[in-house]
Amino acid sequence: MNSLKHPTLACSPDDTGGAPHTTHFHPRGKLPSKETVEKQREQRRLLPFTDKQDFEEARQGFIAAPPYRKIMNDKGGVAWNMDNWDFLLKGQDYDSIHPSLQRQALLNMEYGLYEVTPGIFQVRGFDLANMTFVKGRTGWIVIDCLTVKETSRAALKFVNETLGARPVVAVIISHTHGDHFGGVRGVVDETALAEGKVQIIAPKGFMYEAISENLYAGNAMVRRKSYTYADLVPSSPFGHVDMAIGKAVASGEIGILPPTRTIDLPYEELEIDGVHMVFQNTPGTEAPAEMNTWFPDLKAFWAAENMVGSLHNILTLRGAPVRDALTWSRYINEAMYRFLDGSEVMFQSHNWPRWGKDRIQLVMRDQRDMYAHLNNQVLHLANMGVTINQIHNVYEPPKKLQQAWYARGYHGSYQHNSRAVIQRYLGFWDLNPATLVPLSPEDSAPLYVEMMGGSDKILAKARELYELGKYHHAVEILNKLVYGEPANQTAKDLLADAYEQLGYQHESLALRNSFLSGAKELRDGVVPVSAAKAGSADFVRGTSTQLFLEYLGIQMDSRKAEGLKFKINLSTPDNGEQFIVELSNATLTTISGYRAADADLTLTINRRDLEDVMIGTVKLADQVAAGKAKMEGNPQVLMQLASTFVRFDPWFEVLPGTKPGAPEESKPELLQDDAPVEPRP
């Protein structure tokens, strides 16, 4: 099979004989303005587009691509389709895409099977992440297994067809994000796992961190991801073009299986199927539980997601705890001094490898300095009085790093990452008392609209600012008008136009996608779409009882619990756990390892049978009737508890006036037995 053809990035439509892509996917969408066009041309002049080394490295080791570019899911839908981004292969410069970002998006069009070094292979372009295959003595050692079983299964099948069939003897999961473990069911045979023929190896704390991150604020994270990953926006030069670390997230159900072994020490050595490995735990970097891996005999260093072809996120805008940029830098530094001399290639879970000691050292040193500089210079400026609401307009990375493609802000951005550093150390407040307890936007906006002379004057000024290319200024006043008058579609359309131009101009995918997603919702309203989610039976079964009970406290609407007070003992004999669940002060709390003598109700049920209730395959009442659960005391407290639960809407309104109709009445969940509580990505 032949490799894809790779057009030169920096060529115009006239150079290729093709026509410019001028058809917007939305009838009210706008083409790039003259100000946006000039900004893109300026970037083409300033950035080192003559440097083609990334393209050479991205193509190096290509073996074959499958004849298909679309992967179907088990329900008959599309899990993955590389053809969505074929417009990037036309050899055009798109003024609706930041030139640097278009370059990264083109690099991520690599599709197929690649040799990293003899004995190590990668499948790229089947999902957001790469899937790596290490040749052991008897079978494949898989490193990370994509988001859903359909894409991971397709990758394994293609590898076996191309390189020769081998069983999977181990799966190494580098960290706790769904695009690295969610496809485990596509490569792990359950019988082989039960018989001990397959190992699953993950860093310390993997199960807790993987599930808790998706559970507590999961519903809000789904909604936020819909903006930052452009789930709402079609693939187009005017819409979704890439995710910097890969094209997009595959669609389907995220699974999870518990590791058979965890890496608990800072450094651990293992031999798996004849392959010698050294694991480096790197907690608190790109993920709360993450690890790098060195293969000394193969002279290869696996950097997990700690080093990719871009600045990463200190705060991912989809939602997560703020990461520690300085700790991140330290672990890169340790890896460089510990593993560099013995490595001839560095590869990772996203983007493409780097070969040669000098090249690896350059990338590692620059990425080390990138995160350390963010931490140190932002805090330097903060100690001089620069606030969280100013830092993104003040901070700049070193000039040398600005010229390094792998230090550009594609996945993360320097704007929001600089704010995240201040948030980590100092919090949200800028020390101005006026911003300490601010009015909500819907309360303050009408005052602004009134003082600015009403909607006509605001619209006239906003149009003037828009025509001048002052889109941030236009957004500043239009945002007030839209919050003050949510039904004013003229204002929403003009705000969408300003958002769109800002999206075209941004290099960071998180920022581009958020602006373009906002523009689409202002024009069309909230339109739910299908996306990968972490609601599988695997995921629910992997949730600890403690985490699950604590999630119930989040799902409870405390306003419905006023005046209620009770205690419930919960015992799960098959795993020896016991809990006290107490409702007081409209707050649900849980403690493990205790039993209340004055409990209003004692519920005894095996953890395995409780899981069926959690997943929603049976009702609790059915388990009681079947003798699988026993209740002693007042069962009415369960009905009281169930009456306080609400079902979260993953498509809640973000921008005013974009979701017509009154909110649907929330419905009780779980103990009412209508539906399971589902953790989400």
Phi, psi and omega per residue, in radians:
M1 nan 2.595 -3.113
N2 -1.678 2.638 3.074
S3 -1.240 2.797 3.020
L4 -1.081 2.610 2.997
K5 -1.372 2.464 -3.080
H6 -2.028 1.840 3.115
P7 -1.221 2.673 3.055
T8 -1.182 2.363 -3.076
L9 -1.184 -0.901 -2.965
A10 -1.499 1.147 3.059
C11 -2.331 2.620 -3.102
S12 -1.655 2.911 3.067
P13 -0.979 -0.612 3.136
D14 -1.125 -0.585 -3.123
D15 -1.167 -0.566 -3.048
T16 -1.759 -0.168 -3.096
G17 1.394 0.005 3.139
G18 -1.495 2.859 3.103
A19 -1.602 2.539 3.109
P20 -1.057 2.578 3.109
H21 -1.435 1.800 -2.995
T22 -2.045 0.058 -3.094
T23 -1.686 1.960 3.117
H24 -1.351 2.547 -3.120
F25 -1.251 -0.294 -3.081
H26 -1.990 2.369 -3.096
P27 -1.086 -0.416 3.107
R28 -1.824 0.111 3.117
G29 -1.219 2.681 -3.087
K30 -1.993 2.599 3.020
L31 -1.332 2.868 3.099
P32 -1.008 2.359 3.109
S33 -1.290 2.951 3.127
K34 -1.100 -0.561 3.106
E35 -1.203 -0.705 3.098
T36 -1.152 -0.744 3.120
V37 -1.025 -0.758 -3.120
E38 -1.178 -0.658 3.086
K39 -1.080 -0.735 3.139
Q40 -1.154 -0.715 3.111
R41 -1.095 -0.658 3.117
E42 -1.111 -0.690 3.106
Q43 -1.126 -0.665 3.112
R44 -1.128 -0.524 3.114
R45 -1.343 -0.594 -2.979
L46 -1.516 -0.554 -2.989
L47 -1.607 2.688 -3.007
P48 -1.438 1.188 -3.087
F49 -1.206 -0.219 3.083
T50 -1.304 -0.256 3.107
D51 -1.353 1.911 -3.069
K52 -1.885 0.195 -3.031
Q53 -1.064 -0.666 3.128
D54 -1.038 -0.696 3.136
F55 -1.129 -0.685 3.109
E56 -1.131 -0.739 -3.126
E57 -1.224 -0.653 -3.131
A58 -1.121 -0.553 -3.112
R59 -1.577 -0.301 -3.028
Q60 -1.068 2.400 3.080
G61 1.448 0.137 -3.121
F62 -1.047 2.296 3.126
I63 -1.895 -0.944 -3.079
A64 -2.912 2.739 2.996
A65 -2.112 2.527 3.126
P66 -1.222 2.796 3.141
P67 -1.238 -0.281 3.126
Y68 -1.789 2.704 3.039
R69 -2.167 0.068 3.137
K70 -2.118 2.390 3.104
I71 -2.099 2.166 -3.122
M72 -1.550 2.657 3.048
N73 -1.608 3.021 -3.019
D74 -1.227 -0.217 3.135
K75 -1.726 0.116 3.094
G76 1.639 -0.046 3.089
G77 -1.568 -3.095 -3.131
V78 -1.686 2.108 3.068
A79 -1.512 -0.544 -3.022
W80 -2.793 2.439 3.131
N81 -2.622 1.801 3.131
M82 -1.171 -0.365 3.139
D83 -1.150 -0.262 3.131
N84 -0.994 -0.473 -3.027
W85 -2.004 0.418 -3.123
D86 -1.082 -0.354 3.114
F87 -1.061 -0.407 3.129
L88 -1.254 -0.284 -3.100
L89 -1.639 0.141 -3.082
K90 -1.498 -0.098 3.112
G91 1.319 0.433 -3.141
Q92 -1.832 2.605 2.886
D93 -1.546 2.197 3.129
Y94 -1.826 2.089 3.131
D95 -1.273 -0.150 3.060
S96 -1.525 0.036 3.101
I97 -2.255 2.287 3.036
H98 -0.932 2.259 -3.049
P99 -0.962 -0.677 3.117
S100 -1.153 -0.701 3.106
L101 -1.165 -0.688 3.109
Q102 -1.087 -0.647 3.085
R103 -1.061 -0.809 3.130
Q104 -1.119 -0.716 -3.130
A105 -1.110 -0.636 3.103
L106 -1.199 -0.714 3.093
L107 -1.040 -0.604 -3.121
N108 -1.405 0.087 3.055
M109 -1.442 -0.044 3.068
E110 -1.022 2.371 -2.988
Y111 -2.526 2.128 3.080
G112 2.350 -2.701 -3.069
L113 -1.884 2.341 -3.083
Y114 -2.297 2.539 3.009
E115 -1.637 2.136 3.090
V116 -1.400 -0.821 3.078
T117 -2.847 2.772 -3.135
P118 -0.886 2.089 -3.128
G119 1.766 -0.191 3.124
I120 -2.244 2.255 -3.098
F121 -2.313 2.682 3.089
Q122 -2.293 2.467 2.908
V123 -1.761 2.168 3.137
R124 -2.112 2.637 3.085
G125 1.443 0.275 3.076
F126 -1.772 -0.094 -3.048
D127 -3.087 -3.019 3.135
L128 -1.124 -0.689 -3.080
A129 -1.772 2.985 2.989
N130 -1.547 2.701 3.024
M131 -2.083 2.153 -3.009
T132 -1.877 2.438 3.139
F133 -2.151 2.081 3.088
V134 -1.848 2.245 -3.076
K135 -1.409 1.939 3.080
G136 -1.587 -3.007 -3.110
R137 -1.148 -0.658 -3.057
T138 -2.122 -0.299 -3.045
G139 -2.796 -2.944 -3.141
W140 -1.608 2.377 2.901
I141 -1.777 1.999 -3.088
V142 -1.648 2.271 3.035
I143 -1.896 1.999 -3.092
D144 1.102 2.470 -2.945
C145 -2.332 0.628 2.983
L146 1.122 -2.983 -2.959
T147 -1.586 -0.673 -3.050
V148 -2.322 2.751 -3.042
K149 -1.133 -0.515 -3.097
E150 -1.142 -0.747 -3.134
T151 -1.296 -0.662 3.130
S152 -1.206 -0.658 3.103
R153 -1.112 -0.730 3.120
A154 -1.120 -0.687 3.133
A155 -1.126 -0.800 3.129
L156 -1.082 -0.753 3.140
K157 -1.072 -0.754 -3.118
F158 -1.168 -0.695 3.094
V159 -1.080 -0.803 -3.131
N160 -1.130 -0.651 3.106
E161 -1.187 -0.585 -3.038
T162 -1.545 -0.688 -3.019
L163 -1.887 -0.135 -3.083
G164 1.883 2.364 -3.040
A165 -1.215 2.311 3.081
R166 -2.507 2.546 3.083
P167 -1.299 2.717 3.007
V168 -1.454 2.095 -3.103
V169 -1.818 -0.291 3.121
A170 -2.779 2.583 3.003
V171 -2.161 2.134 3.059
I172 -1.794 2.151 3.127
I173 -1.844 2.035 -2.995
S174 -1.286 -0.560 -3.114
H175 -2.880 -3.013 -2.806
T176 -1.716 0.326 3.109
H177 -1.712 2.481 -2.933
G178 -1.022 -0.490 -3.127
D179 -1.302 0.050 3.130
H180 -2.021 -0.293 3.123
F181 -2.238 -0.267 -2.965
G182 -1.113 -0.412 -3.130
G183 -1.640 0.312 -3.016
V184 -1.029 -0.565 -3.134
R185 -1.187 -0.291 3.118
G186 -1.411 -0.224 -3.095
V187 -2.198 -0.256 -3.108
V188 -1.866 2.112 3.052
D189 -1.436 2.198 -3.029
E190 -1.102 -0.640 3.120
T191 -1.152 -0.789 3.115
A192 -1.076 -0.641 3.115
L193 -1.138 -0.801 -3.135
A194 -1.105 -0.559 -3.133
E195 -1.512 0.048 3.108
G196 1.349 0.309 -3.127
K197 -1.523 -0.164 3.121
V198 -2.260 2.306 3.020
Q199 -1.774 2.540 2.974
I200 -2.107 2.059 -3.024
I201 -2.053 2.283 -3.082
A202 -2.555 2.850 3.140
P203 -1.254 2.792 3.111
K204 -0.924 2.344 3.097
G205 1.437 0.181 -3.021
F206 -0.996 -0.944 -3.023
M207 -1.104 -0.786 -3.133
Y208 -1.062 -0.856 -3.063
E209 -1.213 -0.682 -3.123
A210 -1.102 -0.671 -3.065
I211 -1.518 -0.743 -3.076
S212 -1.135 -0.630 3.128
E213 -1.104 -0.588 -3.116
N214 -1.530 -0.230 -2.954
L215 -1.661 -1.027 -2.937
Y216 -1.059 -0.844 3.139
A217 -2.004 0.492 -2.999
G218 -1.041 -0.713 -3.103
N219 -1.118 -0.780 3.109
A220 -1.147 -0.615 3.132
M221 -1.153 -0.642 3.082
V222 -1.034 -0.796 -3.120
R223 -1.162 -0.744 -3.141
R224 -1.157 -0.672 3.090
K225 -1.091 -0.577 -3.132
S226 -1.053 -0.468 3.071
Y227 -1.470 -0.932 -2.972
T228 -1.267 -0.408 3.077
Y229 -1.792 0.091 3.091
A230 0.956 0.732 3.075
D231 -1.039 -0.442 -3.062
L232 -1.514 -0.235 -2.889
V233 -1.907 2.263 3.130
P234 -1.101 2.700 3.021
S235 -1.233 2.190 -3.014
S236 -3.076 2.733 3.001
P237 -1.024 -0.351 3.133
F238 -1.753 0.063 -3.070
G239 -2.406 -2.210 -3.106
H240 -1.286 2.229 3.132
V241 -2.158 -0.363 -3.017
D242 3.104 3.027 2.936
M243 -2.201 0.302 3.059
A244 1.287 -0.847 3.097
I245 -1.627 0.028 -3.130
G246 2.923 -3.134 -3.059
K247 -1.305 -0.866 -3.051
A248 -2.991 -3.131 3.077
V249 -1.717 2.302 3.109
A250 -1.100 2.671 -3.118
S251 -1.652 2.338 3.124
G252 2.682 -2.811 -3.050
E253 -1.819 2.218 3.130
I254 -1.436 2.200 3.077
G255 -1.826 3.005 3.080
I256 -2.736 2.493 3.016
L257 -2.268 2.457 -3.128
P258 -1.199 2.544 3.109
P259 -1.162 2.580 3.005
T260 -1.469 -0.310 3.088
R261 -2.636 2.412 3.052
T262 -1.959 2.621 3.065
I263 -1.610 1.906 -2.971
D264 -1.766 -0.471 -3.074
L265 -1.589 2.841 3.100
P266 -0.977 -0.685 3.067
Y267 -2.364 2.326 3.087
E268 -2.434 2.482 3.100
E269 -1.910 2.367 3.085
L270 -2.404 2.669 2.917
E271 -2.022 2.101 -3.114
I272 -2.090 2.076 3.131
D273 0.863 0.706 3.086
G274 1.486 0.035 -3.124
V275 -1.841 2.163 -3.130
H276 -1.469 2.276 -3.113
M277 -2.359 2.558 3.007
V278 -2.136 2.071 -3.115
F279 -1.675 2.406 3.065
Q280 -2.058 1.914 3.064
N281 -1.222 2.331 -3.133
T282 -2.294 1.049 -3.089
P283 -1.120 2.545 3.064
G284 1.392 0.302 3.096
T285 -1.743 -2.050 -3.141
E286 -1.173 -0.425 3.059
A287 -2.444 2.755 -3.139
P288 -1.134 -0.470 3.032
A289 -2.277 2.025 -3.073
E290 -2.696 2.700 3.115
M291 -2.615 2.464 2.968
N292 -1.550 2.877 3.129
T293 -2.462 2.325 3.072
W294 -1.942 2.358 3.103
F295 -1.933 1.549 -3.000
P296 -1.074 -0.658 -3.114
D297 -1.254 -0.496 3.138
L298 -1.663 -0.066 3.121
K299 0.953 0.803 -3.071
A300 -2.302 2.411 3.129
F301 -2.049 2.164 3.104
W302 -1.690 2.068 -3.040
A303 -1.697 0.219 -3.138
A304 0.893 -2.240 3.043
E305 -1.966 0.311 3.133
N306 -1.350 -0.399 3.047
M307 -2.401 2.044 3.112
V308 -2.236 -3.023 -3.093
G309 -1.463 0.698 -3.018
S310 -3.026 2.830 2.810
L311 -1.103 2.358 3.100
H312 -1.689 -2.938 -3.091
N313 -1.666 2.237 2.875
I314 -1.421 -0.598 2.956
L315 -2.318 1.934 3.085
T316 -1.272 2.267 -3.009
L317 -1.209 -0.270 3.056
R318 -1.227 -0.328 3.118
G319 2.007 2.200 3.084
A320 3.113 2.825 3.028
P321 -1.036 2.607 3.117
V322 -1.135 2.331 -3.137
R323 -1.485 2.850 -3.058
D324 -1.747 1.792 -3.080
A325 -1.109 -0.615 -3.109
L326 -1.252 -0.738 3.060
T327 -1.063 -0.727 3.105
W328 -0.991 -0.826 3.133
S329 -1.089 -0.712 -3.133
R330 -1.065 -0.767 -3.114
Y331 -1.170 -0.629 3.047
I332 -1.101 -0.727 3.138
N333 -1.081 -0.782 3.112
E334 -1.051 -0.791 -3.131
A335 -1.093 -0.684 -3.108
M336 -1.103 -0.804 -3.096
Y337 -1.349 -0.436 -3.080
R338 -1.545 -0.635 -2.964
F339 -2.019 -0.256 -2.987
L340 -1.070 -0.786 -3.059
D341 -1.076 -0.451 -3.119
G342 -1.773 0.257 -3.054
S343 -2.100 2.394 3.062
E344 -1.944 -0.176 3.088
V345 -2.584 2.493 3.002
M346 -2.085 2.189 3.125
F347 -2.315 2.879 -3.012
Q348 -2.683 -3.101 -3.008
S349 -1.412 -0.106 3.095
H350 -2.460 2.736 3.101
N351 1.121 -2.525 -2.929
W352 -2.238 2.823 -3.110
P353 -1.309 2.989 3.001
R354 -2.204 2.400 -3.090
W355 -2.036 2.579 3.089
G356 1.582 2.389 -3.058
K357 -1.013 -0.733 -3.099
D358 -1.126 -0.751 -3.139
R359 -1.165 -0.765 3.126
I360 -1.070 -0.788 -3.132
Q361 -1.076 -0.717 3.133
L362 -1.055 -0.836 -3.106
V363 -1.161 -0.780 -3.124
M364 -1.107 -0.779 -3.121
R365 -1.122 -0.770 -3.114
D366 -1.156 -0.680 3.119
Q367 -1.254 -0.620 3.013
R368 -0.989 -0.849 -3.094
D369 -1.217 -0.552 3.129
M370 -1.023 -0.833 -3.122
Y371 -1.308 -0.674 3.123
A372 -1.138 -0.705 3.134
H373 -1.131 -0.723 3.079
L374 -0.968 -0.867 -3.129
N375 -1.090 -0.894 -2.958
N376 -1.290 -0.776 -3.083
Q377 -1.282 -0.611 3.074
V378 -1.102 -0.768 3.118
L379 -1.204 -0.573 3.030
H380 -1.015 -0.841 -3.132
L381 -1.189 -0.650 3.110
A382 -1.099 -0.669 3.112
N383 -1.243 -0.185 3.030
M384 -1.730 0.060 3.045
G385 1.828 0.012 3.093
V386 -1.280 2.314 -3.008
T387 -1.756 3.016 3.126
I388 -1.088 -0.429 3.136
N389 -1.604 0.073 3.103
Q390 -2.140 -0.457 -2.905
I391 -1.034 -0.623 -3.087
H392 -1.191 -0.335 3.076
N393 -1.691 -0.019 -3.063
V394 -2.019 -0.776 -3.044
Y395 -1.176 2.420 3.008
E396 -2.403 2.402 3.042
P397 -1.242 2.844 3.122
P398 -1.003 2.596 -3.065
K399 -1.032 -0.657 3.127
K400 -1.096 -0.728 3.134
L401 -1.187 -0.508 3.095
Q402 -1.132 -0.377 3.139
Q403 -1.702 0.028 3.124
A404 -1.733 2.037 -3.060
W405 -0.987 -0.703 -3.077
Y406 -1.295 -0.051 3.068
A407 -1.948 0.168 3.092
R408 -1.343 2.764 -3.069
G409 -1.559 1.264 3.137
Y410 -1.524 -0.954 -3.104
H411 -1.465 -1.002 2.941
G412 -1.544 3.097 3.016
S413 -2.348 2.621 3.088
Y414 -1.170 -0.485 -3.136
Q415 -1.117 -0.981 -3.065
H416 -1.399 -0.453 3.081
N417 -1.174 -0.623 3.105
S418 -1.140 -0.660 3.081
R419 -1.160 -0.619 -3.118
A420 -1.129 -0.652 3.123
V421 -1.070 -0.780 3.104
I422 -1.132 -0.714 3.115
Q423 -1.021 -0.709 -3.114
R424 -1.100 -0.765 -3.035
Y425 -1.602 -0.584 -2.975
L426 -2.152 -0.260 3.126
G427 1.576 -3.030 -2.986
F428 -1.381 -0.362 -2.945
W429 -1.408 2.375 3.135
D430 -1.647 0.197 3.084
L431 1.328 0.075 3.030
N432 -1.593 2.054 -3.107
P433 -0.969 -0.468 -3.134
A434 -1.144 -0.418 -3.114
T435 -1.777 0.077 -3.050
L436 -1.277 -0.796 3.088
V437 -2.275 1.247 -3.004
P438 -1.289 2.759 2.974
L439 -1.125 2.645 2.995
S440 -1.189 2.617 -3.087
P441 -0.949 -0.685 -3.118
E442 -1.204 -0.344 3.089
D443 -1.553 -0.636 -3.112
S444 -1.426 -0.541 -3.033
A445 -1.021 -0.797 -3.141
P446 -1.005 -0.608 3.104
L447 -1.118 -0.766 3.117
Y448 -1.097 -0.766 -3.133
V449 -1.056 -0.765 3.124
E450 -1.098 -0.807 -3.072
M451 -1.241 -0.426 3.096
M452 -1.507 0.047 3.039
G453 1.633 0.202 3.068
G454 1.694 3.040 -2.985
S455 -1.145 -0.652 -3.104
D456 -1.069 -0.774 -3.132
K457 -1.190 -0.681 3.129
I458 -1.132 -0.775 3.135
L459 -1.095 -0.714 3.140
A460 -1.105 -0.777 3.131
K461 -1.172 -0.694 -3.138
A462 -1.119 -0.700 3.095
R463 -1.107 -0.686 3.109
E464 -1.090 -0.800 3.120
L465 -1.120 -0.689 3.128
Y466 -1.087 -0.791 -3.122
E467 -1.141 -0.458 3.097
L468 -1.461 -0.068 -3.103
G469 1.382 0.261 3.124
K470 -1.638 1.251 -2.976
Y471 -1.247 -0.656 3.097
H472 -1.103 -0.676 3.110
H473 -1.159 -0.715 3.100
A474 -1.093 -0.730 3.123
V475 -1.066 -0.676 -3.094
E476 -0.977 -0.770 -3.081
I477 -1.561 -0.582 3.125
L478 -1.172 -0.595 3.089
N479 -1.036 -0.711 3.091
K480 -1.109 -0.741 -3.101
L481 -1.165 -0.737 -3.124
V482 -1.151 -0.675 3.065
Y483 -1.218 -0.596 3.125
G484 -1.307 -0.545 -3.116
E485 -2.349 1.341 -3.052
P486 -1.041 -0.359 -3.131
A487 -1.585 0.007 -3.090
N488 -1.411 1.597 -3.068
Q489 -1.198 -0.517 3.087
T490 -1.063 -0.755 3.105
A491 -1.155 -0.729 -3.138
K492 -1.130 -0.663 3.132
D493 -1.166 -0.709 3.135
L494 -1.219 -0.667 3.062
L495 -1.094 -0.705 3.087
A496 -1.064 -0.708 3.120
D497 -1.075 -0.734 3.133
A498 -1.182 -0.765 3.070
Y499 -0.976 -0.755 -3.061
E500 -1.085 -0.783 3.131
Q501 -1.127 -0.676 3.078
L502 -1.118 -0.691 3.087
G503 -1.063 -0.765 3.105
Y504 -1.006 -0.649 -2.996
Q505 -1.427 -0.354 -3.030
H506 -1.386 2.444 3.082
E507 -1.435 -0.571 -3.119
S508 -1.354 2.270 3.102
L509 -1.105 -0.675 -3.125
A510 -1.054 -0.691 3.141
L511 -1.333 -0.818 3.107
R512 -0.960 -0.910 -3.073
N513 -1.081 -0.653 -3.118
S514 -1.170 -0.750 3.103
F515 -1.143 -0.759 -3.111
L516 -1.224 -0.607 3.080
S517 -1.151 -0.738 3.094
G518 -1.080 -0.714 3.122
A519 -1.074 -0.759 -3.117
K520 -1.151 -0.712 -3.140
E521 -1.202 -0.604 3.080
L522 -1.111 -0.577 -3.131
R523 -1.454 -0.723 -2.988
D524 -1.877 -0.251 -2.956
G525 1.434 -3.105 -3.106
V526 -1.350 2.088 3.120
V527 -2.165 1.809 -3.115
P528 -1.057 2.543 3.077
V529 -2.290 2.867 3.102
S530 -1.475 2.439 3.094
A531 -2.634 2.923 3.104
A532 -1.084 2.424 3.114
K533 -2.445 2.719 -3.061
A534 -1.803 0.982 -3.117
G535 -1.965 0.349 -3.061
S536 -1.269 2.841 3.069
A537 -1.045 -0.679 3.085
D538 -0.959 -0.802 -3.053
F539 -1.155 -0.767 -3.136
V540 -1.162 -0.734 3.121
R541 -1.115 -0.504 3.122
G542 -1.369 -0.181 -3.137
T543 -1.336 2.178 3.113
S544 -1.132 2.683 3.121
T545 -1.048 -0.689 3.119
Q546 -1.052 -0.848 3.125
L547 -1.057 -0.727 -3.113
F548 -1.100 -0.809 -3.137
L549 -1.142 -0.647 3.097
E550 -1.179 -0.585 3.073
Y551 -1.117 -0.606 3.089
L552 -1.021 -0.593 3.091
G553 -1.149 -0.482 3.076
I554 -1.397 -0.653 -3.118
Q555 -1.247 -0.337 -3.130
M556 -1.336 2.316 3.013
D557 -1.521 1.893 -3.022
S558 -1.098 -0.405 3.118
R559 -1.153 -0.476 3.103
K560 -1.463 -0.165 -3.068
A561 -1.795 0.025 3.139
E562 -1.009 2.260 3.090
G563 1.533 -0.185 3.120
L564 -1.512 2.514 -3.135
K565 -2.695 2.171 3.084
F566 -2.900 2.923 3.042
K567 -2.228 2.458 3.081
I568 -2.203 2.248 2.938
N569 -1.554 2.291 3.044
L570 -2.109 2.166 3.096
S571 -2.126 2.385 3.069
T572 -2.142 1.590 -2.972
P573 -1.055 -0.559 -3.034
D574 -1.181 -0.396 3.068
N575 -2.102 0.121 3.019
G576 1.256 0.374 -3.136
E577 -1.652 2.659 2.981
Q578 -2.573 2.599 -3.042
F579 -2.478 2.656 2.899
I580 -1.931 2.149 3.048
V581 -1.900 2.079 -3.044
E582 -2.163 2.337 3.025
L583 -1.905 2.051 3.055
S584 -2.682 2.597 -3.106
N585 0.932 0.669 3.123
A586 0.971 0.561 -3.101
T587 -2.341 2.321 3.118
L588 -1.753 2.173 3.125
T589 -2.186 2.734 -3.108
T590 -2.361 2.421 3.011
I591 -2.320 2.392 -3.104
S592 -1.688 2.524 3.033
G593 1.558 0.154 -3.121
Y594 -2.234 2.806 3.104
R595 -2.423 2.264 -3.077
A596 -1.571 2.252 3.102
A597 -1.232 -0.442 -3.084
D598 -1.842 0.503 -3.102
A599 -1.133 2.483 3.062
D600 -1.329 -0.472 -3.131
L601 -2.608 2.432 3.003
T602 -2.057 2.152 -3.136
L603 -1.978 2.136 3.109
T604 -2.036 2.140 -3.119
I605 -2.747 2.388 3.071
N606 -1.065 2.507 3.126
R607 -0.959 -0.693 -3.134
R608 -1.086 -0.672 3.126
D609 -1.337 -0.542 3.060
L610 -1.128 -0.622 3.140
E611 -1.049 -0.651 3.115
D612 -1.106 -0.605 3.063
V613 -1.215 -0.752 3.137
M614 -1.055 -0.725 -3.120
I615 -1.277 -0.503 3.120
G616 1.745 0.189 3.140
T617 -1.370 -0.397 3.067
V618 -2.449 2.841 3.060
K619 -1.663 2.697 3.115
L620 -1.055 -0.677 3.135
A621 -1.067 -0.615 3.107
D622 -1.159 -0.667 3.120
Q623 -1.158 -0.636 3.084
V624 -1.158 -0.800 -3.128
A625 -1.095 -0.566 -3.132
A626 -1.463 -0.006 -3.129
G627 1.368 0.203 3.141
K628 -1.580 -0.164 3.085
A629 -2.434 2.562 -3.114
K630 -2.262 2.310 3.108
M631 -2.072 2.327 3.075
E632 -2.221 2.222 -3.117
G633 1.984 -2.568 -3.035
N634 -1.664 1.817 -3.122
P635 -1.220 -0.220 -3.127
Q636 -1.123 -0.400 -3.133
V637 -1.145 -0.495 3.068
L638 -1.163 -0.686 3.102
M639 -1.158 -0.660 3.094
Q640 -1.111 -0.765 3.135
L641 -1.114 -0.777 -3.127
A642 -1.070 -0.567 -3.102
S643 -1.192 -0.245 -3.121
T644 -1.645 -0.187 -3.062
F645 -1.410 2.608 3.043
V646 -2.195 2.723 3.049
R647 -1.704 2.090 -3.099
F648 -1.259 2.395 3.084
D649 -1.628 1.973 -3.121
P650 -1.257 -0.106 3.142
W651 -2.056 0.777 3.082
F652 -1.149 2.756 -3.113
E653 -1.214 2.328 3.073
V654 -1.797 -0.925 3.121
L655 -1.742 2.460 -3.017
P656 -1.119 2.475 3.062
G657 1.338 0.309 -3.087
T658 -1.877 -0.071 3.094
K659 -2.259 1.686 -3.049
P660 -1.186 2.720 3.075
G661 1.572 2.809 3.139
A662 -1.322 2.618 3.109
P663 -1.019 2.428 3.109
E664 -1.207 2.447 3.125
E665 -1.045 2.254 -3.141
S666 -1.164 2.551 -3.101
K667 -1.982 2.500 3.074
P668 -1.131 2.670 -3.067
E669 -2.296 3.023 3.049
L670 0.955 -1.431 -3.047
L671 -1.229 -0.305 2.924
Q672 -1.342 -0.297 2.988
D673 1.329 0.235 -3.141
D674 -1.318 -0.620 -3.041
A675 -2.760 2.741 3.114
P676 -1.377 2.811 2.921
V677 -1.481 2.107 -3.038
E678 -1.961 2.068 2.992
P679 -1.154 2.614 -3.038
R680 -2.256 2.758 -3.089
P681 -1.238 nan nan
